[in-house]
Amino acid sequence: MDHARQVTVLFADVSGSTKLYESVGDKAAMEAITRCVDQLRQTVESSGGRVVKTIGDAVMAVFPTPDAAAFAASNMQYAIDVLPPVGATKLAVRIGFHCGPVIQSDNDIFGETVNLAARLVEQAGKSQIIMSHETSDQLGPVFRSFKRPLYAIHVRGKAEEVELCEKCEKLFKPGTH
């Protein structure tokens, strides 16, 4: 096992997939979800991140900085937003990220930072990007100007509530910021 290192962990989850399976059937839904996850993977890699793993219709990725994660999150939103609807369902992505130490074992990562990032994506709504307030304070000026405080949540295993922020600007087109 490697020593702890500081990274930004991002979870991106395709929103609307359950409805999609019900409305268009398993084969068409699976093809659409695979297309979305492939887009998310490409966006992570082109934004300087690494996909750690995919979990169903979600992607877990790491980035060297909160800015890199914020940039990737915006580009992920854009990449999924421009995809055409599948049947009557317009897919979207909800994203949560947090910066902190992780333990790496082989190609996987573990620790409190991973757990908190996973809780943040659960708090995000369709087409929403959520981060901890602590992480938002580490953003550079470009991204910091687009953050908005939300509310605090209790996270199992943490003594203090975690304050959340939302990345509230509309989508960047890839290659801009």
C-alpha positions in Angstrom: 0.0 0.0 0.0 1.3 3.5 -0.9 1.5 6.4 1.5 -1.3 8.9 1.7 -1.3 11.6 -1.0 -3.4 14.7 -1.6 -5.8 14.5 -4.6 -9.3 15.6 -5.6 -11.8 12.7 -5.8 -14.7 13.1 -8.1 -17.8 11.0 -8.6 -20.1 11.5 -11.6 -23.4 9.6 -11.7 -25.7 9.5 -14.8 -29.1 10.8 -13.7 -32.2 9.4 -15.3 -30.9 5.8 -16.0 -33.6 4.0 -14.0 -36.3 5.8 -16.0 -34.4 5.1 -19.2 -34.4 1.3 -18.5 -38.1 1.4 -17.9 -38.9 3.5 -21.0 -36.7 2.1 -23.7 -35.7 -1.4 -22.5 -32.5 -2.9 -21.3 -30.5 -3.0 -24.6 -31.1 0.6 -25.7 -30.7 1.9 -22.1 -27.4 0.0 -21.7 -26.1 1.4 -25.0 -27.0 4.9 -23.9 -25.5 4.5 -20.5 -22.3 3.0 -22.0 -22.1 6.1 -24.3 -22.4 8.4 -21.3 -19.9 6.6 -19.2 -17.5 6.6 -22.2 -18.0 10.4 -22.6 -17.3 10.8 -18.8 -14.1 8.7 -19.1 -12.8 10.7 -22.1 -13.5 14.0 -20.3 -11.7 12.9 -17.2 -8.7 11.8 -19.2 -8.6 14.9 -21.4 -8.9 17.1 -18.2 -5.8 15.6 -16.6 -7.5 13.1 -14.4 -7.6 9.3 -14.1 -10.7 7.1 -13.9 -10.2 4.9 -10.9 -13.3 2.7 -11.6 -16.8 2.7 -13.0 -19.6 1.5 -10.8 -22.7 0.9 -12.9 -23.6 4.2 -14.4 -21.1 6.2 -12.2 -17.5 7.1 -12.6 -14.9 7.6 -9.8 -11.9 9.7 -10.8 -9.0 11.5 -9.3 -7.5 14.8 -10.2 -4.3 16.5 -9.0 -6.2 19.7 -8.0 -9.7 21.0 -7.2 -9.5 23.3 -10.3 -8.8 20.3 -12.6 -11.8 18.5 -11.1 -14.0 21.6 -11.4 -13.0 22.0 -15.1 -13.6 18.3 -15.8 -17.0 18.5 -14.0 -18.1 21.5 -16.2 -16.9 19.6 -19.3 -18.7 16.4 -18.2 -22.0 18.4 -17.8 -21.5 19.9 -21.3 -20.6 16.5 -22.9 -23.7 14.8 -21.5 -26.0 17.8 -22.1 -25.3 17.8 -25.9 -26.2 14.1 -26.2 -29.6 13.7 -27.8 -32.5 12.3 -25.7 -33.0 8.6 -25.7 -36.6 8.0 -26.3 -38.3 10.6 -24.1 -35.5 10.6 -21.6 -32.9 13.3 -21.4 -29.9 12.0 -19.5 -27.8 14.3 -17.3 -25.0 13.9 -14.8 -24.7 14.8 -11.1 -21.3 15.3 -9.7 -19.6 15.5 -6.3 -16.0 16.1 -5.5 -13.7 16.6 -2.4 -10.0 17.2 -2.0 -7.9 15.5 0.6 -5.6 12.6 1.4 -6.2 9.1 0.0 -4.5 5.8 0.3 -3.7 4.1 -3.0 -3.6 0.3 -3.3 -2.8 -1.0 -6.7 -5.1 1.2 -9.0 -7.8 1.8 -6.3 -8.0 4.6 -3.7 -9.5 4.5 -0.2 -10.1 6.8 2.8 -12.2 9.5 4.2 -11.8 11.7 1.1 -13.2 9.0 -1.1 -16.1 8.4 1.3 -17.0 12.1 1.5 -16.9 12.5 -2.3 -19.3 9.6 -2.6 -21.7 11.3 -0.1 -21.5 14.5 -2.0 -22.6 13.0 -5.3 -25.6 11.6 -3.4 -26.5 15.2 -2.4 -26.3 16.5 -6.0 -29.4 16.8 -8.1 -29.7 16.3 -11.9 -27.1 18.5 -13.7 -25.6 19.8 -10.3 -22.0 19.9 -9.2 -21.5 19.8 -5.4 -18.3 20.1 -3.5 -17.3 20.5 0.2 -16.9 24.1 1.3 -13.3 23.1 2.3 -12.6 22.1 -1.3 -14.3 25.2 -2.7 -11.8 27.3 -0.7 -9.0 25.7 -2.6 -10.3 26.6 -6.0 -8.5 29.2 -8.1 -10.1 32.6 -8.7 -11.8 31.5 -12.0 -13.7 28.7 -10.4 -14.1 30.3 -6.9 -16.1 33.1 -8.5 -18.7 30.6 -9.6 -19.3 28.8 -6.2 -22.4 29.3 -4.1 -22.8 28.1 -0.5 -25.6 25.7 0.0 -26.2 24.0 3.4 -24.5 21.6 5.8 -25.1 17.9 6.0 -24.3 15.3 8.7 -22.0 12.6 7.3 -22.0 9.3 9.1 -18.6 8.8 10.8 -17.8 12.5 11.0 -18.2 14.5 14.2 -18.8 17.8 12.4 -21.3 18.7 9.7 -19.9 19.2 6.2 -20.8 22.5 4.6 -21.6 22.2 0.9 -21.1 24.5 -2.1 -22.4 24.3 -5.6 -20.6 25.2 -8.7 -23.3 27.4 -10.1 -22.1 28.8 -13.4 -23.6 27.4 -16.5 -21.6 25.0 -18.7 -18.2 25.8 -20.1 -17.7 24.6 -23.6 -14.7 22.2 -23.7 -11.4 24.1 -24.2 -12.6 27.3 -22.5 -12.4 28.7 -18.9 
